[in-house]
């Protein structure tokens, strides 16, 4: 059972870039614990602070039995690409192929302010990219080609959890390397 409610597609917090963490204090450690427990209870492969309504640059991941967190991440991506199914706890029931970099190196900090470097390939690389996108107000549907995005939006509009709102699709502010419009 998630510790904190997960915000769903259409919630403006998911489209708002998160602020950098400046205080590595007890509140941050509590946030990391809540993120981790919520992610594991959902269950999911990752969860970013905006997904629980907190506008800070923090995320957790759970890939291949490795659970971790990263604060204020920056990414370096490989030119090699992978295509695979991707989903999101903020868009329940949707899994669709998405192109991502095959490898990612994330630089940031742990919850105590110590520098941390996480290197990942395949699923971990995908999770690092997905969660960092959340911190920039970007959802994985923004990374889809036009046809796949149209299908994703059709599925979202038909989902029981989706309200009467009109979904907002945003173009990624990142250099996408052809991984989105």
MIKEMAR-311986 format. One record per residue: x, y, z negated of N, C-alpha, C, O in turn; chain. Coordinates in steps of 0.001 Angstrom, whole numbers, plus 500000, padded with zeros to 6 digits. Example, Ala and Ser with C-alpha at 12.3 -4.5 7.8 and 13.67 -1.06 7.14 Angstrom:
<nodes>
    n.X    n.Y    n.Z   ca.X   ca.Y   ca.Z    c.X    c.Y    c.Z    o.X    o.Y    o.Z ch
 513190 494310 492200 512300 495500 492200 513200 496700 492200 514236 496681 491535  A
 512850 497750 492920 513670 498940 492860 512900 500030 492130 513409 501138 491961  A
</nodes>
This chain:
<nodes>
    n.X    n.Y    n.Z   ca.X   ca.Y   ca.Z    c.X    c.Y    c.Z    o.X    o.Y    o.Z ch
 500847 498816 500000 500000 500000 500000 500893 501247 500000 501772 501373 499148  A
 500678 502157 500936 501497 503371 500959 501357 504189 499673 500268 504298 499111  A
 502459 504753 499223 502465 505584 498029 501829 506939 498330 501078 507474 497514  A
 502132 507487 499498 501596 508784 499912 500812 508587 501204 501184 507744 502020  A
 499735 509345 501410 498972 509214 502654 499822 509628 503858 500566 510608 503810  A
 499690 508859 504927 500418 509153 506156 499539 510036 507032 498381 509714 507298  A
 500104 511152 507474 499393 512082 508338 499260 511473 509723 500184 510830 510220  A
 498110 511680 510339 497823 511089 511639 497916 512110 512761 497828 513319 512546  A
 498096 511581 513964 498158 512383 515182 497051 513422 515165 495900 513107 514864  A
 497398 514647 515484 496452 515750 515447 496688 516669 514260 496278 517829 514282  A
 497348 516158 513219 497668 516989 512059 498783 517956 512457 499822 517516 512951  A
 498595 519259 512256 499598 520245 512687 500984 520044 512077 501979 520443 512682  A
 501069 519438 510898 502386 519237 510272 503291 518367 511146 504515 518484 511089  A
 502683 517495 511955 503478 516617 512818 504091 517365 513995 505012 516858 514636  A
 503592 518560 514286 504095 519363 515405 504939 520554 514941 505352 521386 515749  A
 505188 520622 513637 505939 521734 513068 507367 521291 512760 507556 520334 512010  A
 508374 521958 513317 509758 521589 512991 510005 521705 511489 509575 522665 510849  A
 510698 520724 510942 510979 520675 509504 512175 521553 509154 513066 521772 509975  A
 512176 522044 507941 513256 522893 507436 514400 522032 506904 514189 520925 506409  A
 515605 522562 507018 516775 521871 506475 516672 521785 504957 516176 522702 504303  A
 517139 520691 504418 517206 520517 502968 518389 521337 502459 519490 521246 503001  A
 518163 522124 501433 519243 522915 500840 519531 522506 499403 520626 522755 498900  A
 518564 521881 498732 518742 521467 497342 518706 519943 497251 517689 519314 497544  A
 519807 519376 496850 519906 517929 496677 519655 517645 495197 520580 517412 494419  A
 518384 517673 494840 517984 517615 493440 517038 516442 493179 516834 515588 494042  A
 516475 516420 491991 515560 515350 491599 514343 515282 492525 513860 514194 492839  A
 513848 516448 492962 512683 516464 493857 513001 515765 495180 512157 515059 495731  A
 514216 515964 495684 514616 515293 496924 514707 513789 496700 514259 513012 497543  A
 515278 513370 495582 515381 511934 495294 513989 511304 495161 513775 510170 495590  A
 513044 512044 494564 511662 511560 494468 511041 511453 495859 510342 510483 496153  A
 511294 512443 496713 510783 512402 498080 511321 511184 498828 510561 510489 499502  A
 512623 510918 498716 513217 509759 499396 512586 508467 498873 512296 507559 499652  A
 512377 508382 497571 511744 507196 496994 510309 507043 497510 509897 505941 497875  A
 509554 508133 497541 508175 508077 498049 508147 507683 499530 507319 506873 499947  A
 509056 508262 500317 509132 507905 501743 509424 506425 501910 508779 505742 502705  A
 510398 505933 501156 510795 504531 501267 509648 503603 500882 509346 502655 501607  A
 509016 503869 499758 507921 503016 499304 506723 503084 500248 506072 502071 500501  A
 506435 504261 500764 505323 504410 501709 505628 503660 502997 504767 502960 503529  A
 506863 503806 503507 507270 503108 504736 507168 501596 504549 506616 500902 505403  A
 507692 501088 503451 507669 499642 503209 506244 499136 502998 505914 498023 503406  A
 505408 499941 502369 504024 499539 502120 503146 499603 503349 502104 498948 503400  A
 503548 500382 504343 502685 500610 505507 502439 499352 506356 501279 499161 506719  A
 503349 498505 506702 504803 498640 506752 505235 499284 508063 504514 499250 509060  A
 506441 499879 508040 506964 500516 509241 508467 500391 509319 509119 499991 508355  A
 509021 500739 510484 510464 500707 510701 511109 502037 510362 512335 502149 510354  A
 510293 503051 510080 510820 504356 509712 509686 505272 509311 508524 505034 509638  A
 510049 506330 508591 509055 507315 508177 509783 508628 507901 510775 508659 507172  A
 509282 509703 508488 509865 511035 508301 508997 511839 507349 507786 511637 507271  A
 509633 512756 506622 508922 513560 505621 507683 514268 506175 506666 514310 505482  A
 507717 514830 507400 506486 515463 507893 505301 514497 507983 504148 514924 507925  A
 505579 513211 508123 504489 512240 508224 503731 512073 506909 502633 511518 506887  A
 504319 512555 505811 503583 512561 504546 503317 514001 504095 503030 514259 502926  A
 503420 514933 505054 503052 516312 504796 504133 517185 504188 503843 518273 503692  A
 505378 516723 504220 506487 517486 503647 507379 517977 504782 507943 517172 505523  A
 507507 519270 504919 508251 519860 506028 509734 519978 505792 510296 521063 505940  A
 510387 518885 505428 511836 518860 505217 512484 517817 506123 511854 516829 506501  A
 513748 518050 506465 514492 517183 507386 515043 515961 506645 516230 515886 506324  A
 514143 515010 506385 514476 513775 505678 513697 512641 506323 512518 512792 506646  A
 514368 511490 506513 513631 510303 506949 514242 509054 506349 515377 509052 505873  A
 513447 507984 506388 513902 506669 505950 513768 505700 507114 513059 505975 508083  A
 514452 504565 507016 514296 503515 508017 514395 502149 507350 514965 501997 506270  A
 513826 501173 508024 513866 499775 507602 513983 498943 508867 512982 498623 509508  A
 515215 498598 509220 515483 497863 510457 516349 496666 510141 517420 496797 509548  A
 515880 495497 510541 516632 494249 510350 517084 494074 508900 518214 493662 508639  A
 516193 494390 507965 516486 494206 506551 517328 495299 505924 517592 495256 504722  A
 517755 496279 506710 518526 497402 506173 517592 498583 505951 516960 499079 506885  A
 517515 499023 504706 516697 500171 504343 517643 501314 504023 518605 501147 503273  A
 517362 502480 504598 518226 503627 504342 517472 504921 504510 516286 504938 504841  A
 518180 505997 504276 517594 507329 504434 518671 508273 504941 519865 507997 504818  A
 518239 509383 505508 519157 510385 506023 518529 511768 505846 517337 511960 506084  A
 519344 512709 505432 518924 514080 505198 519663 514986 506189 520866 514831 506398  A
 518949 515917 506790 519517 516880 507746 520305 516199 508878 521464 516539 509113  A
 519684 515246 509575 520420 514506 510602 520672 515295 511880 519892 516163 512272  A
 521779 514964 512507 522060 515372 513879 522452 514099 514615 523055 513199 514032  A
 522110 514028 515894 522343 512798 516660 523290 513022 517821 523317 514084 518443  A
 524071 511978 518094 524835 511866 519326 524345 510591 519992 524355 509522 519382  A
 523913 510705 521254 523298 509572 521946 524162 509090 523095 524864 509870 523738  A
 524097 507789 523342 524804 507207 524480 524055 507510 525769 522869 507836 525753  A
 524758 507399 526874 524094 507559 528170 523362 506293 528568 522421 506340 529360  A
 523788 505154 528023 523119 503882 528310 521715 503911 527713 521518 504399 526600  A
 520744 503390 528454 519344 503452 528052 518784 502075 527728 519301 501047 528165  A
 517713 502091 526949 516941 500889 526651 515467 501235 526827 515054 502373 526605  A
 514694 500256 527221 513251 500427 527296 512620 499348 526434 512969 498172 526532  A
 511689 499764 525592 511041 498797 524729 509820 499385 524062 509590 500594 524087  A
 509041 498499 523465 507811 498915 522794 508137 499804 521604 509059 499537 520833  A
 507359 500862 521479 507534 501788 520370 506152 502128 519835 505186 502247 520588  A
 506081 502279 518540 504849 502661 517881 505163 503701 516826 506312 504115 516674  A
 504137 504126 516094 504322 505179 515104 503248 505031 514028 502077 504810 514336  A
 503653 505154 512773 502683 505067 511686 501660 506195 511740 500575 506075 511171  A
 501996 507285 512418 501057 508394 512555 500120 508236 513755 499230 509059 513971  A
 500331 507169 514530 499456 506870 515666 499121 505378 515585 499610 504590 516394  A
 498293 504989 514616 498016 503563 514384 497440 502870 515614 496613 503422 516340  A
 497904 501648 515820 497348 500816 516887 497933 501054 518259 497551 500370 519209  A
 498843 501997 518401 499438 502275 519704 500862 501748 519742 501688 502102 518902  A
 501137 500909 520712 502489 500437 520989 502644 500462 522498 501872 499840 523227  A
 503651 501190 522955 503820 501376 524389 505313 501511 524689 506069 502043 523876  A
 505728 501033 525847 507140 501099 526209 507609 502542 526319 506936 503397 526894  A
 508779 502782 525753 509374 504111 525731 510877 503960 525984 511515 503058 525443  A
 511424 504833 526794 512859 504798 527075 513590 505639 526046 513211 506778 525770  A
 514644 505064 525482 515493 505741 524493 516951 505432 524823 517242 504565 525647  A
 517852 506142 524179 519276 505825 524296 519521 504473 523621 518886 504152 522617  A
 520434 503692 524169 520755 502375 523615 521478 502490 522280 521280 501667 521386  A
 522321 503519 522147 523127 503696 520933 522967 505121 520418 522807 506069 521187  A
 523014 505243 519101 522918 506560 518472 523850 506615 517271 524008 505639 516537  A
 524451 507759 517092 525245 508036 515891 524587 509220 515207 524453 510296 515790  A
 524180 509012 513971 523510 510060 513205 524440 510537 512099 524965 509737 511324  A
 524636 511844 512037 525419 512469 510971 524452 513219 510081 523548 513895 510572  A
 524635 513107 508790 523789 513817 507848 524309 513604 506446 525514 513507 506218  A
 523381 513532 505511 523732 513403 504102 522801 512401 503437 521692 512152 503909  A
 523276 511829 502323 522375 511014 501520 521651 511937 500537 521873 513148 500549  A
 520803 511385 499703 519979 512203 498810 520778 512909 497725 520250 513771 497023  A
 522058 512544 497586 522922 513181 496594 523809 514260 497216 524598 514900 496520  A
 523673 514460 498549 524465 515468 499230 525786 514965 499763 526608 515752 500234  A
 526003 513653 499695 527238 513072 500213 527101 512863 501723 526058 512406 502191  A
 528153 513197 502490 528090 512993 503945 527838 511522 504282 528324 510619 503600  A
 527072 511307 505342 526702 509955 505744 526669 509884 507264 526135 510771 507931  A
 527247 508817 507798 527196 508560 509235 526546 507196 509425 526959 506208 508817  A
 525529 507155 510270 524830 505910 510569 524966 505659 512066 524584 506497 512883  A
 525516 504494 512420 525642 504118 513820 524677 502980 514087 524634 501999 513345  A
 523902 503119 515153 522935 502078 515455 522815 501829 516938 523052 502711 517763  A
 522441 500608 517255 522125 500261 518631 520762 499595 518635 520257 499159 517601  A
 520184 499528 519814 518881 498908 520032 517825 499436 519064 517495 500621 519118  A
 517276 498580 518166 516161 499000 517314 516561 500099 516325 515787 501030 516100  A
 517746 500008 515735 518155 501053 514803 518358 502371 515548 517981 503428 515043  A
 518942 502321 516729 519100 503543 517533 517733 504133 517858 517544 505347 517792  A
 516790 503279 518206 515428 503739 518511 514811 504403 517283 514200 505465 517396  A
 514964 503788 516115 514400 504343 514886 515040 505693 514537 514339 506625 514143  A
 516352 505799 514678 517035 507059 514381 516523 508178 515295 516291 509300 514844  A
 516352 507864 516573 515848 508862 517528 514395 509228 517232 514031 510404 517234  A
 513576 508220 516981 512151 508435 516715 511956 509327 515487 511183 510285 515526  A
 512661 509007 514400 512472 509754 513159 513068 511162 513254 512503 512104 512698  A
 514191 511320 513945 514748 512658 514135 513802 513499 514975 513631 514689 514708  A
 513186 512898 515987 512174 513624 516759 511065 514150 515851 510628 515291 516005  A
 510606 513328 514906 509557 513784 513981 509982 515057 513264 509156 515940 513031  A
 511246 515163 512915 511733 516334 512188 511726 517586 513052 511770 518706 512543  A
 511670 517383 514374 511625 518499 515315 510217 518752 515846 510036 519560 516757  A
 509219 518071 515285 507834 518261 515724 507510 517529 517014 506568 517889 517721  A
 508289 516503 517318 508118 515745 518556 507627 514343 518226 508133 513704 517304  A
 506644 513868 518975 506129 512506 518818 506580 511658 519998 506879 512180 521072  A
 506626 510351 519791 507161 509505 520854 506329 509567 522124 506850 509291 523204  A
 505051 509920 522029 504240 510046 523249 504764 511166 524144 504517 511161 525350  A
 505483 512123 523565 506074 513201 524352 507212 512685 525235 507577 513327 526220  A
 507760 511544 524887 508892 510947 525612 508440 510047 526761 509270 509562 527530  A
 507157 509825 526881 506632 508924 527900 506521 509624 529249 506379 510844 529321  A
 506588 508828 530318 506342 509426 531630 504856 509768 531732 504060 509347 530892  A
 504489 510519 532744 503125 511047 532866 502061 509939 532797 501069 510078 532082  A
 502264 508862 533525 501263 507790 533565 501132 507102 532205 500017 506859 531742  A
 502251 506788 531568 502218 506132 530256 501609 507062 529205 500863 506611 528335  A
 501922 508351 529282 501372 509315 528329 499852 509414 528501 499119 509497 527516  A
 499389 509406 529733 497945 509450 529996 497260 508220 529365 496209 508344 528737  A
 497861 507052 529539 497308 505825 528942 497330 505911 527419 496361 505534 526760  A
 498434 506406 526859 498534 506550 525406 497444 507480 524876 496816 507189 523858  A
 497223 508584 525559 496212 509543 525113 494802 508950 525217 493941 509251 524391  A
 494568 508115 526223 493271 507446 526352 493052 506533 525143 491970 506519 524557  A
 494081 505775 524778 493985 504862 523635 493756 505659 522346 492930 505277 521518  A
 494483 506757 522180 494335 507585 520981 492923 508148 520885 492305 508094 519821  A
 492411 508683 521977 491067 509279 521947 489998 508246 521597 488970 508594 521016  A
 490231 506978 521944 489251 505931 521663 489418 505296 520288 488571 504514 519858  A
 490506 505629 519596 490779 505021 518292 489769 505484 517246 489355 506643 517235  A
 489382 504565 516373 488432 504888 515303 488941 505996 514395 488163 506831 513933  A
 490242 506006 514136 490820 506970 513202 490895 508381 513779 491036 509346 513029  A
 490801 508513 515104 490968 509814 515735 489671 510595 515662 488612 510088 516032  A
 489754 511831 515185 488576 512680 515022 488150 513342 516310 488480 512881 517403  A
 487427 514407 516173 486900 515136 517321 487901 516129 517914 487606 516789 518910  A
 489081 516235 517302 490069 517202 517770 490620 516840 519130 490503 515701 519583  A
 491208 517796 519759 491846 517570 521048 493330 517355 520794 493986 518230 520228  A
 493878 516209 521201 495289 515961 520952 496170 516949 521695 495882 517341 522826  A
 497250 517341 521032 498188 518278 521633 499440 517518 522046 500090 516896 521205  A
 499783 517557 523308 501011 516944 523793 501980 518068 524063 501640 519065 524700  A
 503175 517901 523577 504163 518953 523658 505385 518433 524396 505732 517258 524280  A
 506021 519283 525137 507236 518916 525829 508386 519016 524842 508479 519982 524085  A
 509257 518021 524849 510375 517984 523925 511313 519165 524145 511605 519513 525289  A
 511796 519795 523052 512762 520879 523191 514174 520365 523398 515085 521146 523675  A
 514365 519066 523268 515692 518473 523398 516016 518212 524860 515122 518065 525693  A
 517294 518159 525152 517713 517672 526455 517327 516201 526491 517875 515399 525735  A
 516402 515842 527348 515854 514483 527319 516613 513508 528185 516400 512300 528076  A
 517483 513986 529031 518219 513076 529893 517270 512238 530738 517559 511078 531030  A
 516139 512818 531134 515177 512085 531930 514245 511219 531123 513483 510438 531693  A
 514285 511341 529759 513459 510497 528906 512143 511142 528538 511512 510729 527566  A
 511723 512112 529262 510453 512778 529005 510365 513988 529902 511336 514350 530567  A
 509223 514604 529922 509033 515763 530790 509434 517038 530102 509338 518114 530692  A
</nodes>
